[in-house]
Amino acid sequence: MAVPILRPAISDSHVFFNSLSHTAGLLSIPKKRRLMVSASASATSEVNPLRSEVSFCFGTHLIPHPNKVDRGGEDAFFVSSYNGGVVAVADGVSGWVERDVDPSLFPKELMAYASDLVGDDEVNYDPQILLKKAHSATTSKGSATVIVAMLQKNGVLKIANVGDCGLKVIRKGKLIFCTLPQEHYFDCPYQLSSEVITQTYLDATVSSVKLLEGDTIVMGSDGLFDNVFDHEIVSTITQYSDVAEAAKALADLASNHSKDSNFESPYSLEARTKGFDVPLWKKVIGMKLTGGKPDDITVIVGQVVSS
């Protein structure tokens, strides 16, 4: 379950959430590869933005990996009403557990510092610089994929992304924009890390998109996008007017797919295209690699509103 993390330096205008804790990952250590999962335990929240021409109304939902429910998983995120709205997700890389490092600590600390620095003068409302400063301040061992999006009052959304967390924009029932994942090879995404030799803010894919009132963004960790297709995201979003309900519905859909060993998930389809499949003798009798992917699932839905 996502819970607030209280840090003395975080202003009252920021709402910060992250996962509870435990387990791991590292630079060039692939995320654990498995094709069947379930998930439970969750949290929902909303932020009502203030004082801007356009801003976000947010709904969030987090479902930890079924084996990490008691620890809250390894995803971390925050939403803030600063300016037009700031939102970020970090996904801890579980390979660190093999080095006896809690993989949830790095993304939690990274998100705490990012939340604290959104109004910093040197950041100047630039998501790439926000990543730079938050990463530099983080001292925990570990690594994480991360995405940050910052909405300006004029409706321009600025995005910086390292790895395979993602963001999609939906307008009038159509997908009009999406970020693309970065990876070294299949199941080993780019990541910010405590290691000296690693990706940095300079490796982030930086993009911007002009948003209009009524547009919806869907941001999440790969636990969402590995289990839910784009057309399912769009159809789910169009069914809900409440952002918190929409976020929960998407997280539940991802969770249900992840438990279905026969589901042709985005993850299993990509795995087959990259050469991962059942043994040849199983192919001969018509079998193939299928199933959802077990993972922490973080979903943030933001609707652009006039204020």
Salt bridges, closest charged atoms under 4 A:
GLU74 OE1 - LYS68 NZ 3.14
ASP91 OD2 - LYS31 NZ 2.72
GLU98 OE2 - LYS32 NZ 3.01
ASP120 OD2 - LYS133 NZ 3.05
GLU122 OE1 - LYS133 NZ 3.01
ASP164 OD1 - LYS31 NZ 3.50
GLU183 OE2 - LYS274 NZ 3.04
ASP187 OD2 - ARG33 NE 3.45
ASP187 OD1 - LYS293 NZ 3.91
ASP215 OD2 - ARG171 NH2 2.72
ASP222 OD2 - LYS31 NZ 3.61
ASP222 OD2 - LYS293 NZ 2.96
ASP226 OD2 - LYS293 NZ 3.08
ASP230 OD1 - LYS168 NZ 2.96
GLU232 OE2 - HIS257 NE2 2.75
ASP252 OD2 - LYS248 NZ 2.75
GLU264 OE1 - ARG272 NH1 3.00
GLU264 OE2 - LYS288 NZ 2.40
GLU270 OE2 - LYS274 NZ 3.19
ASP277 OD2 - LYS283 NZ 3.84
ASP295 OD2 - LYS293 NZ 3.51
